[in-house]
Amino acid sequence: MRGLPLMRVLGINAIYHDPSAALVVDGHVVAAAEEERFSRRKHGKRPVPFSAWELPEQAMRWCLDHAGLSPRDVDAVAYGWDPALAKNAEDLGLDDPWDHLRTTYAEQVPGFLATALPGIDPSVVRYVPHHVAHAASAALASPFDESSVLVLDGRGERASHLAGHYSGGRLDVLSTQELPHSLGLLYESLTAHLGFLRSSDEYKVMALASYGRPRFLDDLRDLVYATDDGGFVAEVPDWDRWVPARVDDGTWGGEHADLACSVQARLEEVLVDLARWLHERTGDRALTMAGGIALNCVANSRIWRDSGFETMWVPPVAHLATALGTRSVPLFGPVSPAQWGPAVDPERHHVLWNGSRAVGDPHGDELDPALASISVDQVWSAVAAALTADEPGEEPAGEEPAGVRRAR
């Protein structure tokens, strides 16, 4: 095999939020980074149609520079959204008069890319269906040779969900759910109703749920439910029927926590139903998940306990996952878990660490004696041990790939 040319594939996630890029050379991921690491803008951009043209230019350049490549060296570009699959918003039951801009801008990606990376061949761009990219990011990067795959997010080109089976480099799609039904859009809408920033603060709603009671759960069960074909019904309800919209003025009412708790509880129930449906058809022991809904770690714990799967895996760098998935699809091969991105300069790391002030004296000149005796490596080791412990305060029971949890 010596002397064969290398295959260099650049993956891009850019259509919605968290734009990112990944580079694979001959089946090995050599670089991956989110645009926010360079722009310092949280989530890279807002996921509105007007921003769909923006590419992760700095992340793309860093990936190529890190690998010692120029744009002319790229053999293929995989873009994680396929405009050929898109429908008009009205046909999807969505109310967004500007949604067509996503399709328009996606179709112009080859030209945008040639401008952003002079020298790249625009004809090498390939479009990858959004949820296939998500599925690849989970199944191909997981430690399992075979797994069930569950993708759930706000939306792709025309759907919000994919359920399938992965084995031997092949993904068989068993079910999808077309829009407007979307668990992700429902949760985003709730986030906005509770006074938070949608497509950004959903984790706050998940946390808020722990302070409430699920007193609206019975009503939600009539409106949001799984169907016999592996899909679900989940149109956004009128939240005002239960709780008035909260203004983000620092005040809270217990009814807001109750609504968050009710929606979180119903989300968990529906996800368990979807996972059980998938398990009944595949018989797999492992479940891999991707998409925004897969970031709901509380729901993931419920799926892990109650779905019938023995073990599950979620990409550890979720917002890089779509870029990683797009560049994986053309290769039809497994990839290693993501551990890439610009590293912290060791010298700067040393300065930051040793510049820490004494506890309780932020303006003092002396280091806390306890900190002075601890190395940075010891801190990382202690944090890793705590995060992978089976129970709070326990040491890890054994070696397990990142992101894996096994059912007891």
C-alpha positions as CSV (number, residue, x, y, z in Angstrom):
1,M,0.0,0.0,0.0
2,R,3.0,2.3,0.3
3,G,3.0,5.2,-2.1
4,L,-0.8,5.5,-2.4
5,P,-2.0,9.1,-2.1
6,L,-3.6,10.2,1.2
7,M,-7.4,11.0,1.4
8,R,-8.0,14.3,3.1
9,V,-11.6,15.1,4.0
10,L,-12.8,18.3,5.7
11,G,-16.1,18.1,7.6
12,I,-18.2,21.2,8.2
13,N,-21.1,21.9,10.6
14,A,-22.6,25.4,9.9
15,I,-26.3,25.5,9.1
16,Y,-27.6,26.1,12.6
17,H,-25.6,26.8,15.8
18,D,-22.2,25.8,17.0
19,P,-20.3,25.9,13.7
20,S,-17.3,23.6,13.7
21,A,-14.8,21.8,11.4
22,A,-13.0,18.5,11.5
23,L,-10.3,17.1,9.3
24,V,-9.6,13.4,8.7
25,V,-6.6,12.1,6.8
26,D,-6.7,8.5,5.6
27,G,-9.3,7.5,8.2
28,H,-7.7,9.3,11.2
29,V,-9.0,12.4,12.7
30,V,-6.1,14.8,13.0
31,A,-7.9,18.0,13.9
32,A,-11.4,19.3,15.0
33,A,-12.5,22.5,16.6
34,E,-15.5,24.7,17.2
35,E,-15.6,28.3,15.8
36,E,-16.3,29.7,19.2
37,R,-12.9,28.7,20.4
38,F,-11.5,31.4,18.0
39,S,-14.3,34.0,17.8
40,R,-15.0,33.8,21.6
41,R,-18.7,34.0,20.8
42,K,-20.9,31.5,22.6
43,H,-22.3,28.9,20.3
44,G,-20.5,30.6,17.4
45,K,-23.7,32.3,16.1
46,R,-27.4,32.4,16.6
47,P,-29.3,29.6,14.7
48,V,-31.4,31.9,12.6
49,P,-31.8,31.7,8.8
50,F,-29.9,34.9,8.3
51,S,-26.8,33.4,9.8
52,A,-26.8,30.2,7.8
53,W,-24.3,31.5,5.3
54,E,-21.6,31.8,8.0
55,L,-18.9,29.1,7.8
56,P,-16.5,28.2,10.6
57,E,-13.7,29.9,8.8
58,Q,-11.2,30.1,11.6
59,A,-11.8,26.6,12.7
60,M,-11.3,25.3,9.1
61,R,-8.1,27.2,8.8
62,W,-6.8,26.0,12.1
63,C,-7.6,22.3,11.1
64,L,-5.6,22.7,7.9
65,D,-2.7,24.6,9.5
66,H,-2.5,22.0,12.3
67,A,-2.2,19.2,9.7
68,G,0.3,21.2,7.6
69,L,-2.1,21.2,4.7
70,S,-3.3,23.9,2.3
71,P,-6.8,24.3,0.9
72,R,-5.6,22.8,-2.4
73,D,-4.7,19.6,-0.6
74,V,-8.4,18.9,0.4
75,D,-9.9,16.0,-1.6
76,A,-13.5,16.3,-0.3
77,V,-15.6,18.6,1.8
78,A,-18.6,17.1,3.6
79,Y,-21.3,19.6,4.7
80,G,-23.8,18.5,7.3
81,W,-27.0,19.6,5.7
82,D,-28.5,18.6,2.3
83,P,-30.5,21.3,0.6
84,A,-31.9,18.8,-1.9
85,L,-33.9,17.2,1.0
86,A,-35.3,20.5,2.3
87,K,-39.0,21.5,2.0
88,N,-40.7,24.9,2.3
89,A,-41.5,25.9,5.8
90,E,-45.2,26.0,5.1
91,D,-45.1,22.4,3.8
92,L,-43.4,21.4,7.0
93,G,-46.0,23.1,9.2
94,L,-43.4,25.7,10.4
95,D,-44.0,29.4,10.8
96,D,-40.8,31.0,9.5
97,P,-41.0,33.2,6.4
98,W,-37.2,33.3,6.1
99,D,-36.5,29.6,6.4
100,H,-35.8,29.4,2.7
101,L,-32.6,31.2,3.3
102,R,-31.1,28.1,4.8
103,T,-31.6,26.2,1.5
104,T,-30.3,29.1,-0.6
105,Y,-27.2,29.6,1.5
106,A,-26.5,25.9,1.7
107,E,-26.7,25.6,-2.1
108,Q,-24.0,28.4,-2.3
109,V,-21.6,26.7,0.1
110,P,-19.1,25.7,-2.7
111,G,-18.7,29.4,-3.6
112,F,-18.6,30.6,0.0
113,L,-16.0,28.0,0.7
114,A,-13.8,29.0,-2.3
115,T,-13.8,32.6,-0.9
116,A,-13.1,31.6,2.7
117,L,-10.3,29.1,1.7
118,P,-8.7,30.3,-1.5
119,G,-7.3,27.4,-3.5
120,I,-9.9,24.9,-2.5
121,D,-11.8,23.2,-5.3
122,P,-15.5,24.0,-4.9
123,S,-16.5,20.9,-6.9
124,V,-15.3,18.6,-4.0
125,V,-18.2,19.7,-1.7
126,R,-20.6,16.8,-0.8
127,Y,-23.8,17.3,1.1
128,V,-24.6,14.9,3.9
129,P,-28.1,14.6,5.4
130,H,-28.1,16.4,8.8
131,H,-29.4,13.4,10.8
132,V,-27.1,10.9,9.0
133,A,-24.2,13.2,10.0
134,H,-25.4,13.1,13.6
135,A,-25.8,9.3,13.4
136,A,-22.3,8.9,12.0
137,S,-20.9,11.0,14.8
138,A,-22.4,8.6,17.3
139,A,-22.1,5.2,15.8
140,L,-18.7,5.6,14.0
141,A,-17.0,7.2,16.9
142,S,-18.4,5.0,19.6
143,P,-16.5,2.0,21.0
144,F,-19.1,-0.4,19.6
145,D,-18.8,-2.4,16.3
146,E,-22.6,-2.6,16.3
147,S,-25.3,-0.5,17.9
148,S,-28.7,1.0,17.7
149,V,-28.7,4.7,16.8
150,L,-31.1,7.3,18.1
151,V,-30.9,10.9,16.8
152,L,-33.2,13.7,18.2
153,D,-32.8,17.4,17.8
154,G,-34.8,20.5,16.9
155,R,-34.8,19.8,13.2
156,G,-32.9,18.7,10.1
157,E,-33.9,19.3,6.5
158,R,-37.4,17.9,7.0
159,A,-37.3,15.7,10.1
160,S,-36.4,15.9,13.7
161,H,-35.6,12.3,14.5
162,L,-33.8,9.2,13.1
163,A,-33.8,5.7,14.6
164,G,-31.6,3.1,13.0
165,H,-29.1,0.2,13.3
166,Y,-25.4,0.5,12.6
167,S,-23.1,-2.4,11.8
168,G,-20.0,-2.9,9.7
169,G,-19.9,0.7,8.4
170,R,-23.6,0.6,7.3
171,L,-26.5,2.6,8.7
172,D,-30.0,1.2,8.2
173,V,-32.7,3.7,9.0
174,L,-35.7,2.2,10.6
175,S,-37.8,5.3,11.4
176,T,-37.8,9.0,11.1
177,Q,-40.2,11.7,12.3
178,E,-41.1,14.5,9.9
179,L,-41.7,18.1,11.0
180,P,-43.5,19.9,12.5
181,H,-43.4,17.3,15.2
182,S,-40.2,17.8,17.1
183,L,-39.2,17.2,20.7
184,G,-36.3,19.6,20.3
185,L,-38.4,22.5,19.0
186,L,-40.9,21.8,21.8
187,Y,-38.2,22.1,24.4
188,E,-36.7,25.2,22.8
189,S,-40.2,26.8,22.8
190,L,-40.5,26.0,26.5
191,T,-37.1,27.6,27.1
192,A,-38.2,30.8,25.5
193,H,-41.5,30.8,27.4
194,L,-39.6,30.5,30.7
195,G,-37.6,33.6,29.9
196,F,-34.4,31.9,28.7
197,L,-32.6,32.1,25.4
198,R,-33.8,29.3,23.1
199,S,-31.2,27.1,21.4
200,S,-28.8,28.0,24.2
201,D,-30.3,27.8,27.7
202,E,-32.2,24.5,27.5
203,Y,-29.8,23.1,30.2
204,K,-31.2,25.7,32.6
205,V,-34.7,24.4,32.0
206,M,-33.5,20.8,32.7
207,A,-32.1,22.1,36.0
208,L,-35.1,24.1,36.8
209,A,-37.3,21.0,36.5
210,S,-35.7,19.5,39.6
211,Y,-37.3,22.3,41.7
212,G,-40.8,21.7,40.5
213,R,-43.6,19.1,40.6
214,P,-45.0,17.5,37.4
215,R,-48.5,18.7,38.0
216,F,-49.2,19.3,34.2
217,L,-47.9,15.8,33.2
218,D,-51.3,14.3,32.6
219,D,-52.2,17.1,30.1
220,L,-48.9,16.7,28.3
221,R,-49.4,12.9,27.9
222,D,-52.5,13.7,25.8
223,L,-50.4,16.1,23.6
224,V,-47.0,14.5,23.4
225,Y,-46.6,10.8,22.8
226,A,-44.7,8.0,20.9
227,T,-46.4,6.3,18.0
228,D,-46.4,2.6,16.9
229,D,-44.1,3.3,13.9
230,G,-41.2,4.5,16.0
231,G,-42.1,8.2,15.7
232,F,-44.0,10.6,17.9
233,V,-46.5,13.4,18.1
234,A,-45.0,16.6,19.5
235,E,-46.4,19.9,18.3
236,V,-45.6,22.9,20.3
237,P,-48.6,23.6,22.6
238,D,-49.9,26.9,23.9
239,W,-47.9,27.2,27.1
240,D,-50.1,30.0,28.4
241,R,-52.9,27.5,29.1
242,W,-50.8,26.4,32.1
243,V,-48.4,29.1,33.0
244,P,-48.0,32.7,31.7
245,A,-44.7,33.6,30.0
246,R,-41.9,34.5,32.4
247,V,-40.1,37.8,31.9
248,D,-36.4,37.5,32.6
249,D,-36.4,40.0,35.4
250,G,-34.9,37.8,38.1
251,T,-38.3,36.9,39.7
252,W,-39.6,33.4,39.8
253,G,-42.8,31.6,40.5
254,G,-43.2,27.9,41.5
255,E,-45.5,27.4,38.5
256,H,-42.6,27.9,36.1
257,A,-40.6,25.2,37.8
258,D,-43.7,23.0,37.7
259,L,-44.1,23.4,34.0
260,A,-40.4,22.7,33.4
261,C,-40.7,19.6,35.6
262,S,-43.8,18.4,33.7
263,V,-42.2,18.8,30.3
264,Q,-38.9,17.2,31.4
265,A,-40.9,14.2,32.8
266,R,-42.9,13.8,29.6
267,L,-39.7,14.1,27.5
268,E,-38.1,11.3,29.5
269,E,-41.2,9.0,29.1
270,V,-41.3,9.5,25.3
271,L,-37.6,9.0,24.9
272,V,-37.8,5.7,26.8
273,D,-40.7,4.6,24.6
274,L,-38.7,5.5,21.5
275,A,-35.6,3.6,22.7
276,R,-37.7,0.6,23.7
277,W,-39.3,0.5,20.2
278,L,-35.8,0.6,18.7
279,H,-34.5,-2.1,21.1
280,E,-37.4,-4.4,20.2
281,R,-36.5,-4.3,16.6
282,T,-32.7,-4.5,16.7
283,G,-32.0,-6.5,19.9
284,D,-28.8,-4.6,20.2
285,R,-27.0,-4.4,23.6
286,A,-25.7,-0.9,22.9
287,L,-27.4,2.4,22.1
288,T,-25.6,5.4,20.6
289,M,-27.3,8.8,20.7
290,A,-26.7,12.2,19.0
291,G,-28.5,15.5,18.5
292,G,-29.5,18.3,20.9
293,I,-31.9,16.1,22.8
294,A,-29.0,13.7,23.5
295,L,-27.5,16.6,25.6
296,N,-30.3,16.1,28.2
297,C,-28.2,14.1,30.6
298,V,-31.1,13.6,33.0
299,A,-33.2,12.0,30.3
300,N,-30.2,9.9,29.2
301,S,-30.0,8.4,32.7
302,R,-33.6,7.4,32.4
303,I,-33.0,5.8,29.0
304,W,-30.0,4.0,30.4
305,R,-32.0,2.5,33.2
306,D,-35.4,1.8,31.6
307,S,-35.0,1.2,27.8
308,G,-33.6,-2.4,27.8
309,F,-30.2,-1.5,26.4
310,E,-27.2,-2.7,28.4
311,T,-25.0,0.2,27.6
312,M,-25.2,3.6,25.8
313,W,-22.8,6.1,24.4
314,V,-23.2,9.8,23.6
315,P,-20.4,11.8,21.8
316,P,-18.3,13.6,24.4
317,V,-17.9,16.7,22.3
318,A,-21.5,17.1,21.2
319,H,-21.2,20.3,19.1
320,L,-18.2,19.0,17.2
321,A,-20.1,15.9,16.5
322,T,-21.9,16.9,13.3
323,A,-18.7,18.1,11.7
324,L,-17.1,14.8,12.8
325,G,-20.1,12.9,11.4
326,T,-20.1,14.7,8.0
327,R,-16.4,13.9,7.4
328,S,-16.9,10.3,8.6
329,V,-19.7,9.4,6.1
330,P,-17.5,9.4,2.9
331,L,-15.0,7.1,4.6
332,F,-17.3,4.3,5.7
333,G,-14.9,3.5,8.5
334,P,-14.7,3.9,12.3
335,V,-13.0,6.9,14.0
336,S,-11.5,7.4,17.4
337,P,-13.3,9.4,20.1
338,A,-12.7,13.2,19.7
339,Q,-9.9,14.6,21.7
340,W,-8.8,17.5,19.4
341,G,-8.8,21.2,19.2
342,P,-6.3,24.0,20.0
343,A,-4.3,23.1,23.0
344,V,-3.4,25.5,25.8
345,D,0.1,26.7,25.5
346,P,2.1,25.0,28.4
347,E,3.9,28.2,29.2
348,R,0.6,30.1,29.5
349,H,-0.9,27.3,31.5
350,H,1.9,27.6,33.9
351,V,1.4,31.3,34.3
352,L,-2.3,31.0,34.8
353,W,-2.0,28.3,37.4
354,N,0.8,29.9,39.4
355,G,-1.0,33.3,39.1
356,S,-3.8,32.0,41.4
357,R,-4.3,34.0,44.5
358,A,-4.8,32.8,48.0
359,V,-8.3,31.6,48.8
360,G,-10.3,34.4,50.4
361,D,-7.8,37.0,49.3
362,P,-8.3,37.6,45.6
363,H,-6.0,40.7,45.7
364,G,-3.2,39.1,47.7
365,D,0.2,38.2,46.4
366,E,0.6,34.8,48.0
367,L,-0.5,31.5,46.6
368,D,-2.9,29.3,48.6
369,P,-0.4,26.8,50.2
370,A,-2.8,24.0,49.3
371,L,-2.6,25.0,45.6
372,A,1.1,25.5,45.6
373,S,1.7,21.8,46.4
374,I,-0.6,20.5,43.7
375,S,0.5,20.0,40.1
376,V,-1.8,20.7,37.1
377,D,-1.6,17.0,36.1
378,Q,-2.9,16.0,39.6
379,V,-5.9,18.3,39.2
380,W,-6.8,16.9,35.8
381,S,-6.5,13.3,37.2
382,A,-8.6,14.1,40.2
383,V,-11.3,15.7,38.0
384,A,-11.3,12.8,35.6
385,A,-11.7,10.3,38.4
386,A,-14.6,12.2,39.9
387,L,-16.4,12.4,36.6
388,T,-16.1,8.7,35.8
389,A,-16.9,7.4,39.3
390,D,-19.8,5.1,39.5
391,E,-21.2,6.9,42.6
392,P,-20.3,10.3,44.1
393,G,-17.1,10.0,46.0
394,E,-16.2,6.6,44.6
395,E,-13.2,5.7,42.5
396,P,-14.0,4.4,39.0
397,A,-14.8,0.7,39.0
398,G,-12.7,0.0,35.9
399,E,-11.6,1.3,32.5
400,E,-14.4,2.4,30.2
401,P,-14.3,4.5,27.1
402,A,-15.4,8.1,27.5
403,G,-19.1,8.6,27.5
404,V,-20.1,5.0,28.2
405,R,-22.5,4.0,31.0
406,R,-23.6,0.5,31.7
407,A,-27.0,-0.5,33.1
408,R,-26.9,-2.1,36.5
